[in-house]
Amino acid sequence: MGAGFLSWIALVPLFLLVFRLDMAPSAIAGILFGFLSRMGTGYWLADYHPLALLFVEIASSLHYALLFAAASCTVKLLRAPAWLAWSAVWLSFDALRSLGPLADSYGSPGYALYRSAGALRLASWGGVASVSLAIVAVNALIARALLHRVEAGVKRTASAAFTAPMVIVLMVGLAGMLPTPHADPSAVIRVDLIQPDIRHRQSGPPDYQKAMRDLIGLSERALDDSPDLIVWHETAVVPPVEWHLKLRSDREVYESVAELWTFLERSGTFVLFGNGTAEADGGGLRKNFNSARLFGKGGLVGRYDKIRLVPFAERVPLRERFPGFAEVLETRIGTAWTPGTTLTLFDLPVDRSAAIRFAAPICFEDSFPGLFDAFADKGADFFIVLTDDSWSHSSSCEYQHLAMSCFRAAETGLPVLRDANTGITAHIDPNGIIRGKLPPFASGILTVNLEIAPRSGRAIRVMTRRIAAWIGPIVLVVLLLGRLSLRLTRGRLRWKNGN
């Protein structure tokens, strides 16, 4: 993830091939591209479960087969410039695959530039979709220029064709030099992010107890500096806290949960932690939620249940229609969470008449710009993303995940703090710039003096981002209307000439 500049040319060989193909060969090329690209960027899914990688590979191959076929068809039917048609179709499919029960935004080209101040500044107005558009357009324009030079053999014309991609790249770079909005903070809070580096899967009372003691040990060190908030990662506490404190059905689990409760009560501060919570569903069964819990004032004061669950890993899509298939997957992979339904904000009363409010999206949720916008619209002052990518055993996975949080910060104009089990725990400012982070696969504490600043100009940026998110379909509609208008005009001219 450290060579984002290569994204400007990485797709050129692909476009050199597909610009010459008809629809059917393009679809075959899409299958191969989808398989190889996702294998290269998501190979670590096999460590979660081989079936998870298989499902993602099938979905990716199908996605790009349809994309490549649609783009080839668009070029021919609408007689649009190849670079424009491919850019529009690519962005359309990117937008569509972020919807529905199989939603998955991983692999969008724009995320490769998460370290570029210019790309992040562009995203603050047009979202990650605008950055993806710039990348795909530049690659397609360069490929078209190279083909034009080969086909026409005209050096002057071909050289001129390289001007457009150079201008786009230059403009993105210059955007990073523009002054960024700044407002004096209305409050500053101290947040300690705990990264325990627990690499083994918690699967029983001994694991629960060891993980708890690792987290408590690091948190005890953090308490020496009197933080306003201590944060633990996603499902840092696996057993449902209230369930076991109340029922005490398993003595060993109860003792580990009681040890946690003792620490929380004597900490004297707010603690946010990931927890698998449970509720009786009224029918003798238990509903499980992947939750973020806030402890303070002597008890649990807030809870957010993860809304966007990972397809096939946390919940089987369309489970009600295919219960047998779902049960097999849940047995083999462990997909058993119930999705949350409420956009919960946590109140943090820290030396201020009005409480500071924050949202705590969980793991996969930071790949959805719309969810972050919804939290921001509700009044969030900042975000804390709780995640656990330890199962991947891959820093590549962790950097890909970090990239998404950078764009969510730039898009909303709000700080994002990430607390991860094995990494990457980070402090990202409202412009999407990483201000501090812990290395992957290392334990430690990241202390953040977080400035809470008033927001301004957000409404206009939200509107432009929402338009930009659908720029691909918008361009396709414009091309279609242009083609229809041209055909109607020619039809009228022929009719007049015939009369």
VOGU-3710 file (C-alpha; in Angstrom, 3 decimals, decimal comma):
1> mgagflswia> 0,000/0,000/0,000  3,012/2,279/-0,197  3,168/2,706/-3,987  -0,122/4,436/-4,703  1,430/6,502/-7,507  1,490/3,320/-9,617  -2,308/3,433/-9,725  -2,005/6,117/-12,427  -0,558/3,545/-14,868  -1,401/0,127/-13,361
11> lvplfllvfr> -4,516/-0,374/-15,519  -2,925/0,738/-18,817  -1,992/-2,824/-19,930  -5,558/-3,931/-19,186  -7,066/-1,155/-21,314  -4,601/-1,817/-24,131  -6,107/-5,301/-24,299  -9,817/-4,684/-23,777  -10,087/-1,643/-26,075  -9,619/-4,086/-28,953
21> ldmapsaiag> -12,061/-6,773/-27,760  -15,728/-7,379/-28,518  -18,283/-7,991/-25,771  -17,836/-11,761/-25,287  -14,012/-11,710/-25,138  -14,253/-8,671/-22,853  -16,398/-10,667/-20,434  -13,799/-13,469/-20,377  -11,068/-10,888/-19,748  -13,224/-9,534/-16,909
31> ilfgflsrmg> -13,433/-12,968/-15,286  -9,654/-13,301/-15,349  -9,082/-9,751/-14,137  -11,601/-10,132/-11,311  -10,062/-13,387/-10,148  -6,437/-12,252/-10,305  -6,968/-8,757/-8,906  -8,958/-9,988/-5,925  -6,526/-12,821/-5,297  -3,712/-10,264/-5,253
41> tgywladyhp> -5,441/-7,855/-2,888  -7,546/-10,240/-0,782  -5,518/-13,451/-0,539  -5,593/-13,056/3,242  -9,289/-14,004/3,288  -8,176/-17,638/3,109  -6,860/-17,286/6,666  -10,382/-16,482/7,820  -11,807/-19,442/5,890  -11,137/-20,846/2,390
51> lallfveias> -14,853/-20,603/1,639  -14,743/-16,848/2,329  -12,054/-16,398/-0,326  -13,970/-18,640/-2,734  -17,184/-16,606/-2,412  -15,325/-13,330/-2,854  -13,450/-14,633/-5,906  -16,700/-15,770/-7,548  -18,368/-12,423/-6,813  -15,356/-10,467/-8,094
61> slhyallfaa> -15,103/-12,486/-11,318  -18,817/-12,059/-12,004  -18,637/-8,343/-11,202  -15,836/-7,623/-13,656  -17,241/-9,934/-16,339  -20,428/-7,876/-16,366  -18,482/-4,608/-16,114  -16,195/-5,397/-19,067  -19,078/-6,656/-21,217  -21,183/-3,585/-20,391
71> asctvkllra> -18,329/-1,211/-21,178  -17,607/-2,905/-24,526  -21,310/-2,759/-25,378  -21,491/0,923/-24,357  -18,624/1,862/-26,680  -20,328/0,265/-29,657  -23,988/1,103/-29,036  -23,504/4,685/-27,905  -20,418/5,263/-30,053  -18,795/6,957/-27,090
81> pawlawsavw> -15,047/7,500/-26,734  -13,629/4,294/-25,256  -11,937/6,026/-22,321  -15,133/7,859/-21,337  -17,384/4,800/-21,681  -15,052/2,599/-19,658  -14,651/5,229/-16,920  -18,420/5,737/-16,671  -19,231/2,018/-16,579  -16,441/1,275/-14,084
91> lsfdalrslg> -17,739/3,952/-11,697  -21,330/2,771/-12,190  -20,442/-0,768/-11,162  -18,404/0,540/-8,216  -21,483/2,418/-7,019  -23,815/-0,543/-7,506  -21,627/-3,047/-5,636  -21,821/-0,875/-2,501  -25,567/-1,601/-2,295  -27,639/-4,567/-1,168
101> pladsygspg> -26,936/-7,636/0,976  -23,685/-8,442/-0,888  -22,305/-4,907/-0,572  -18,506/-4,795/-0,738  -16,464/-1,673/-1,510  -12,997/-3,229/-1,265  -10,852/-2,831/-4,370  -12,072/0,597/-5,505  -9,104/2,263/-7,276  -9,320/5,509/-5,298
111> yalyrsagal> -8,202/3,903/-2,032  -4,708/3,396/-3,464  -4,105/7,148/-2,985  -4,893/7,311/0,723  -1,505/8,946/1,365  -2,031/11,662/-1,232  -3,119/14,984/0,262  -4,440/16,008/-3,156  -6,568/12,887/-3,544  -7,948/13,302/-0,018
121> rlaswggvas> -8,768/16,951/-0,729  -10,581/15,906/-3,897  -12,460/13,268/-1,872  -13,603/15,909/0,625  -15,783/17,307/-2,170  -16,350/14,326/-4,449  -15,802/11,313/-2,218  -13,582/8,371/-3,042  -15,614/7,948/-6,257  -14,100/11,148/-7,678
131> vslaivavna> -10,587/9,833/-7,019  -11,458/6,488/-8,631  -12,822/8,372/-11,645  -9,571/10,299/-12,025  -7,488/7,103/-11,808  -9,572/5,082/-14,275  -9,823/8,007/-16,717  -6,059/8,624/-16,691  -5,288/4,949/-17,306  -7,836/4,751/-20,103
141> liarallhrv> -6,626/7,983/-21,723  -2,996/6,833/-21,680  -3,970/3,479/-23,201  -6,013/5,207/-25,887  -3,108/7,544/-26,673  -0,704/4,605/-27,027  -3,114/2,761/-29,315  -3,672/5,887/-31,368  0,056/6,281/-31,865  0,391/2,666/-32,997
151> eagvkrtasa> -2,641/2,740/-35,252  -2,207/6,198/-36,771  1,537/6,479/-36,579  1,192/10,205/-35,990  3,560/11,261/-33,245  2,185/14,788/-32,918  -1,397/13,639/-32,449  -0,392/10,908/-30,027  1,743/13,312/-27,981  -1,170/15,712/-27,727
161> aftapmvivl> -3,349/12,859/-26,480  -1,101/12,490/-23,424  -1,885/16,059/-22,355  -5,263/15,258/-20,770  -4,029/12,553/-18,349  -1,066/14,717/-17,389  -3,396/17,620/-16,602  -5,624/15,392/-14,425  -2,674/14,056/-12,424  -1,263/17,579/-12,023
171> mvglagmlpt> -4,604/18,958/-10,815  -4,957/16,196/-8,211  -1,432/16,923/-6,994  -2,044/20,674/-6,806  -5,267/20,117/-4,831  -3,118/18,961/-1,941  -1,400/22,363/-1,836  -4,634/24,284/-1,319  -5,149/25,674/2,185  -7,252/23,413/4,385
181> phadpsavir> -10,114/24,729/6,500  -9,150/25,360/10,117  -11,213/26,283/13,134  -10,104/26,782/16,716  -11,061/23,747/18,813  -13,939/24,122/21,223  -12,535/21,273/23,338  -9,553/18,954/23,543  -9,910/15,447/24,936  -7,292/12,841/25,724
191> vdliqpdirh> -7,964/9,411/24,239  -5,784/6,340/24,772  -6,130/3,693/22,058  -5,053/0,237/23,220  -3,525/-2,188/20,690  -2,914/-5,484/22,557  -1,697/-7,615/19,604  -3,665/-10,709/20,615  -2,941/-13,051/17,703  -4,707/-16,208/18,817
201> rqsgppdyqk> -8,453/-16,618/18,390  -10,382/-16,397/21,665  -12,246/-19,705/21,888  -12,767/-20,443/25,573  -12,435/-19,212/29,173  -8,598/-19,446/29,329  -8,354/-17,314/26,168  -10,913/-14,836/27,495  -8,995/-14,436/30,734  -5,613/-13,990/29,063
211> amrdliglse> -6,955/-11,423/26,601  -8,676/-9,559/29,423  -5,489/-9,361/31,447  -3,465/-8,157/28,457  -5,989/-5,367/27,854  -6,260/-4,448/31,523  -2,458/-4,373/31,889  -2,055/-1,887/29,037  -5,017/0,138/30,276  -3,531/0,376/33,785
221> ralddspdli> -0,487/2,042/32,211  -2,743/4,416/30,292  -4,579/5,430/33,473  -1,376/6,991/34,840  -1,979/9,955/32,492  -5,686/10,380/33,349  -7,245/9,936/29,888  -10,809/11,040/29,216  -11,464/7,845/27,267  -9,777/4,452/26,897
231> vwhetavvpp> -10,603/2,379/23,806  -10,388/-1,368/23,179  -10,814/-3,065/19,794  -13,731/-4,936/18,170  -14,930/-7,934/20,252  -12,080/-7,333/22,684  -14,468/-8,882/25,197  -16,003/-11,943/23,537  -18,482/-13,165/26,225  -21,664/-11,053/26,491
241> vewhlklrsd> -20,969/-9,026/29,648  -24,468/-8,474/31,028  -25,643/-11,951/30,009  -22,952/-13,698/32,062  -23,066/-11,266/34,980  -26,772/-11,978/35,305  -27,096/-15,686/34,504  -23,679/-16,995/35,674  -24,260/-20,135/33,582  -20,518/-20,789/33,198
251> revyesvael> -18,369/-20,165/36,271  -15,067/-19,643/34,405  -16,603/-17,212/31,934  -18,361/-15,392/34,759  -15,068/-14,953/36,619  -13,334/-13,424/33,576  -16,270/-11,050/33,023  -16,310/-10,157/36,728  -12,597/-9,320/36,513  -13,372/-6,966/33,646
261> wtflersgtf> -16,189/-5,333/35,611  -13,931/-4,775/38,607  -11,401/-2,972/36,414  -14,065/-0,829/34,743  -15,461/0,297/38,089  -12,100/1,300/39,537  -10,786/2,901/36,323  -12,616/6,156/37,043  -12,868/7,006/33,358  -14,870/6,143/30,256
271> vlfgngtaea> -13,952/2,910/28,485  -15,208/1,978/25,009  -14,838/-1,677/24,079  -16,051/-4,159/21,500  -18,285/-6,895/22,870  -20,422/-9,718/21,565  -23,689/-8,861/23,279  -26,719/-11,124/23,613  -30,468/-10,816/24,072  -33,261/-13,370/24,435
281> dggglrknfn> -35,477/-13,247/21,359  -38,645/-14,264/23,208  -38,728/-17,712/21,646  -36,186/-19,398/23,867  -33,296/-18,527/21,542  -30,527/-15,944/21,812  -29,800/-13,081/19,431  -26,126/-12,095/19,202  -24,850/-8,663/18,220  -21,400/-7,367/17,338
291> sarlfgkggl> -21,438/-4,316/19,586  -19,501/-1,334/20,860  -20,138/-0,675/24,565  -19,344/2,482/26,541  -18,716/2,192/30,272  -18,868/5,266/32,494  -20,528/6,710/35,577  -20,341/3,326/37,261  -22,105/1,307/34,574  -22,713/0,664/30,904
301> vgrydkirlv> -24,098/3,906/29,455  -24,298/3,199/25,732  -24,364/0,458/23,123  -24,100/0,411/19,342  -24,856/-2,760/17,374  -23,071/-3,202/14,062  -25,475/-2,533/11,186  -23,471/-3,481/8,082  -22,370/-7,071/8,589  -19,784/-8,803/6,396
311> pfaervplre> -21,575/-11,026/3,836  -21,016/-14,748/4,520  -18,564/-14,017/7,337  -20,915/-12,413/9,870  -24,309/-13,014/8,303  -25,581/-15,076/5,382  -27,445/-12,829/2,894  -31,073/-13,830/2,251  -30,884/-16,258/5,152  -34,660/-16,510/5,411
321> rfpgfaevle> -34,933/-17,798/1,833  -32,101/-20,318/2,084  -32,112/-21,525/5,712  -30,423/-24,877/4,976  -27,532/-23,255/3,111  -27,242/-20,628/5,846  -27,024/-23,238/8,603  -24,199/-25,058/6,798  -22,209/-21,827/6,464  -22,863/-20,777/10,040
331> trigtawtpg> -21,597/-24,160/11,218  -18,460/-24,029/9,078  -17,613/-20,319/9,175  -19,448/-19,043/12,235  -21,763/-16,436/10,735  -24,283/-15,771/13,487  -24,602/-12,016/14,198  -27,887/-10,132/14,105  -27,660/-6,740/12,358  -28,282/-3,614/14,409
341> ttltlfdlpv> -30,923/-1,094/13,414  -30,054/2,146/15,250  -27,461/4,850/14,518  -26,301/5,213/18,107  -24,127/8,140/19,212  -22,192/8,053/22,480  -22,146/11,095/24,777  -18,860/11,994/26,424  -19,351/14,784/29,004  -15,855/16,276/29,339
351> drsaairfaa> -15,498/19,824/30,742  -18,205/21,225/28,520  -21,829/22,255/28,967  -22,876/20,109/25,995  -21,522/16,582/25,737  -19,120/15,651/22,975  -20,731/13,028/20,780  -18,999/10,302/18,815  -19,930/7,314/16,662  -18,229/3,918/16,833
361> picfedsfpg> -18,594/2,101/13,480  -17,259/-1,426/13,645  -14,625/-2,869/11,276  -16,151/-3,462/7,791  -18,478/-0,479/8,280  -15,770/2,052/7,467  -16,036/0,977/3,816  -19,452/2,687/3,553  -19,346/6,486/3,089  -23,120/6,762/3,447
371> lfdafadkga> -23,069/5,260/6,939  -20,461/7,791/8,089  -22,480/10,626/6,548  -25,552/9,422/8,433  -23,651/9,470/11,732  -22,266/12,927/10,943  -25,732/14,235/10,033  -26,973/12,999/13,406  -24,369/15,137/15,181  -21,188/13,088/15,637
381> dffivltdds> -18,112/15,179/16,525  -15,687/12,383/15,666  -15,492/8,667/14,894  -13,849/5,721/16,607  -13,549/2,654/14,383  -13,194/-0,595/16,334  -11,675/-3,430/14,350  -9,899/-6,756/14,632  -8,001/-7,897/11,536  -5,774/-10,293/13,480
391> wshsssceyq> -7,243/-13,315/11,652  -5,707/-12,125/8,357  -2,087/-12,401/9,585  -1,452/-9,731/6,936  -0,297/-6,126/7,173  -1,620/-5,698/3,615  -5,144/-6,285/4,899  -4,597/-3,808/7,708  -3,258/-1,060/5,431  -6,174/-1,536/3,021
401> hlamscfraa> -8,512/-1,083/5,955  -6,627/1,986/7,167  -6,953/3,556/3,701  -10,743/3,461/3,942  -10,738/5,267/7,281  -8,571/8,017/5,790  -11,161/8,666/3,098  -14,042/8,587/5,599  -12,288/11,326/7,593  -11,681/13,464/4,502
411> etglpvlrda> -15,253/13,011/3,259  -16,964/13,906/6,534  -14,421/16,509/7,662  -14,296/14,800/11,067  -11,422/13,067/12,883  -11,314/9,277/12,809  -9,589/7,241/15,497  -8,937/3,573/14,753  -8,453/1,028/17,493  -7,294/-2,340/16,177
421> ntgitahidp> -6,217/-5,540/17,885  -3,068/-6,155/15,811  -3,159/-2,925/13,812  -3,380/-0,491/12,430  -4,357/1,731/15,349  -4,238/5,330/14,145  -5,240/8,968/14,587  -6,554/10,511/11,348  -7,291/14,228/11,205  -10,368/15,810/9,523
431> ngiirgklpp> -8,428/16,117/6,246  -7,703/12,384/6,111  -4,037/12,783/7,062  -2,566/10,195/9,440  -1,218/12,075/12,476  -0,075/9,082/14,476  -0,207/5,304/14,330  1,126/2,135/15,902  2,965/-0,412/13,749  1,094/-3,599/12,828
441> fasgiltvnl> 1,566/-6,686/14,986  2,922/-4,837/18,004  1,314/-4,069/21,348  1,180/-0,500/22,579  -0,809/2,589/23,479  -1,494/5,457/21,086  -2,280/8,631/23,017  -4,283/11,216/21,102  -4,996/14,776/22,188  -8,079/15,094/20,042
451> eiaprsgrai> -9,252/18,553/19,037  -13,014/18,937/18,707  -13,726/21,755/16,270  -17,015/23,223/15,030  -17,991/22,136/11,522  -18,720/24,496/8,638  -19,678/24,147/4,973  -20,625/20,511/5,421  -24,017/20,678/3,655  -22,519/21,723/0,311
461> rvmtrriaaw> -19,805/19,081/0,446  -22,312/16,348/1,283  -24,414/17,331/-1,727  -21,460/17,316/-4,130  -20,216/13,959/-2,776  -23,603/12,349/-3,190  -23,749/13,533/-6,781  -20,169/12,371/-7,428  -20,934/8,915/-5,973  -23,259/8,380/-8,946
471> igpivlvvll> -21,153/10,179/-11,558  -20,803/6,963/-13,573  -24,546/6,399/-14,076  -25,012/10,127/-14,674  -22,449/10,092/-17,505  -24,046/6,980/-18,998  -27,467/8,643/-18,997  -25,975/11,753/-20,663  -24,320/9,566/-23,325  -27,592/7,708/-23,917
481> lgrlslrltr> -29,605/10,919/-24,197  -26,976/12,372/-26,525  -27,117/9,317/-28,744  -30,945/9,356/-28,826  -30,948/13,060/-29,594  -28,502/12,559/-32,456  -30,581/9,741/-33,941  -33,771/11,788/-33,672  -32,099/14,760/-35,341  -30,815/12,622/-38,197
491> grlrwkngn> -34,261/11,046/-38,571  -35,894/14,462/-38,875  -33,335/15,570/-41,478  -33,933/12,429/-43,561  -37,702/12,958/-43,294  -37,379/16,579/-44,445  -35,091/15,662/-47,319  -37,517/12,913/-48,369  -40,366/15,392/-48,460
//
